[in-house]
């Protein structure tokens, strides 16, 4: 294992994260493909960030995850016409997010968003518990058109009985 991967693994195991100058916490809005992600800062501004190759196949992110982003060259990149404005320097895991929420470094807008999400999930769980067990929210099943329909003996018997009464 190379030194870069070892240091990456050590950084993920640390609970306390310190932000350096030019770094900020952002939330992942969407994954754009390969190594480009769309992130949102505390003010609600969205920008594209580069997810470095050192994280690939060792750290996975999804929509709603939090990352530490290096924004030192953001203005310069935007002036030159590049759409990618910042670089992900660290992915924050659950324990690290909980630690950072207790510090003043954590943005207030993310605190309120986390509370809203937790309230929505608890409300939806209560609704699911109160709802009918028969209705699972799925559309009705359609008939399989790839199979020949076997003839029904009952339907044939009914048609014969109808024809007998016609005579």
C-alpha positions in Angstrom: 0.0 0.0 0.0 1.3 3.4 -0.9 1.9 6.2 1.5 -0.9 8.3 0.0 -3.5 5.6 0.7 -2.2 5.1 4.2 -2.4 8.8 5.0 -5.9 8.9 3.5 -7.0 6.0 5.7 -5.6 7.7 8.8 -7.4 10.9 7.9 -10.7 9.1 7.7 -10.2 7.6 11.1 -9.6 10.9 12.9 -12.5 12.3 14.8 -11.5 15.9 15.1 -11.1 17.9 11.9 -9.5 21.3 11.8 -10.2 23.7 8.9 -7.3 25.6 7.5 -7.3 28.9 5.8 -9.1 28.7 2.4 -11.0 25.6 3.4 -14.8 25.4 4.0 -17.4 22.8 4.7 -19.8 22.1 1.8 -22.7 19.7 1.2 -22.8 17.5 -1.9 -25.8 18.4 -4.0 -25.3 16.0 -6.9 -22.7 13.7 -8.6 -22.0 14.9 -12.1 -20.0 11.9 -13.2 -16.4 10.5 -13.0 -14.8 12.9 -10.6 -16.9 16.1 -10.7 -19.4 16.8 -8.0 -21.8 19.7 -7.4 -21.5 21.2 -3.9 -23.4 23.9 -2.0 -21.8 26.2 0.6 -23.4 27.6 3.7 -24.8 30.6 1.8 -26.5 28.4 -0.7 -24.2 29.1 -3.6 -23.6 26.0 -5.8 -20.4 25.3 -7.6 -18.5 22.3 -9.2 -15.7 20.6 -7.3 -13.1 18.1 -8.4 -13.1 14.8 -6.5 -9.4 13.8 -6.6 -8.4 10.4 -7.9 -6.8 9.5 -4.6 -10.3 9.1 -3.1 -11.6 6.8 -5.9 -12.2 3.2 -4.9 -11.5 4.0 -1.2 -14.0 6.7 -0.2 -17.6 6.9 -1.5 -19.9 9.9 -1.2 -23.5 10.4 -1.9 -26.0 13.2 -2.2 -26.2 15.0 1.2 -22.7 14.1 2.3 -20.4 16.8 3.7 -16.9 17.5 2.4 -14.1 19.9 3.2 -13.3 21.9 0.1 -10.2 24.0 -0.7 -11.4 27.2 -2.3 -8.0 29.0 -2.6 -8.1 29.3 -6.4 -11.9 29.7 -6.8 -11.9 33.3 -8.2 -8.9 32.6 -10.5 -10.6 29.5 -11.9 -13.9 31.3 -12.5 -12.1 34.2 -14.2 -10.2 31.9 -16.6 -13.5 30.3 -17.6 -13.2 27.0 -15.8 -16.4 25.6 -14.5 -14.7 23.6 -11.8 -14.1 26.1 -9.0 -12.8 24.1 -6.0 -11.1 20.8 -4.9 -12.3 18.3 -2.3 -9.6 17.9 0.3 -11.4 15.6 2.7 -14.7 13.7 3.0 -16.4 14.0 6.4 -17.9 10.9 7.9 -20.7 10.6 10.4 -18.5 10.9 13.6 -16.6 13.8 12.1 -19.8 15.6 11.2 -21.1 15.1 14.8 -17.9 16.5 16.3 -17.9 19.5 13.9 -21.5 20.3 14.7 -20.4 21.0 18.3 -17.8 23.5 17.2 -18.3 27.1 15.9 -16.7 26.1 12.6 -19.9 24.3 11.5 -22.2 26.7 9.4 -25.6 27.5 11.0 -27.5 26.9 7.7 -26.3 23.2 7.8 -27.5 22.9 11.4 -31.0 23.9 10.5 -31.0 21.7 7.4 -29.9 18.7 9.5 -32.7 19.4 12.0 -35.3 19.7 9.2 -34.2 16.5 7.6 -34.4 14.6 11.0 -37.9 16.0 11.6 -39.0 15.0 8.1 -37.7 11.5 8.5 -39.3 11.0 11.9 -42.6 12.4 10.6 -42.5 10.1 7.6 -41.8 7.1 9.9 -44.8 8.0 12.0 -47.0 8.3 8.9 -45.8 4.9 7.7 -46.6 3.3 11.0 -50.1 4.8 11.0 -50.8 4.1 7.4 -52.5 0.9 6.1 -50.3 -2.1 5.7 -52.1 -3.1 2.4 -51.1 0.1 0.6 -47.4 0.0 0.1 -47.3 2.8 -2.5 -46.4 0.5 -5.4 -48.3 0.6 -8.7 -50.5 -2.4 -9.5 -48.8 -5.3 -11.4 -49.3 -5.6 -15.1 -50.0 -8.8 -16.9 -47.0 -10.5 -18.5 -47.5 -10.2 -22.3 -44.5 -12.5 -23.1 -46.3 -15.6 -22.0 -49.2 -17.3 -23.8 -52.2 -17.4 -21.6 -53.3 -20.9 -20.8 -57.0 -21.5 -21.5 -59.2 -21.5 -18.5 -61.4 -24.6 -18.0 -63.9 -22.6 -16.1 -64.4 -20.0 -18.9 -64.9 -22.8 -21.4 -67.4 -24.5 -19.2 -69.3 -21.2 -18.8 -69.4 -20.7 -22.6 -70.6 -24.2 -23.1 -73.3 -23.8 -20.6 -74.4 -20.5 -22.2 -74.5 -22.2 -25.6 -76.5 -25.1 -24.2 -79.1 -22.7 -22.9 -79.3 -20.9 -26.2 -80.4 -24.2 -28.0 
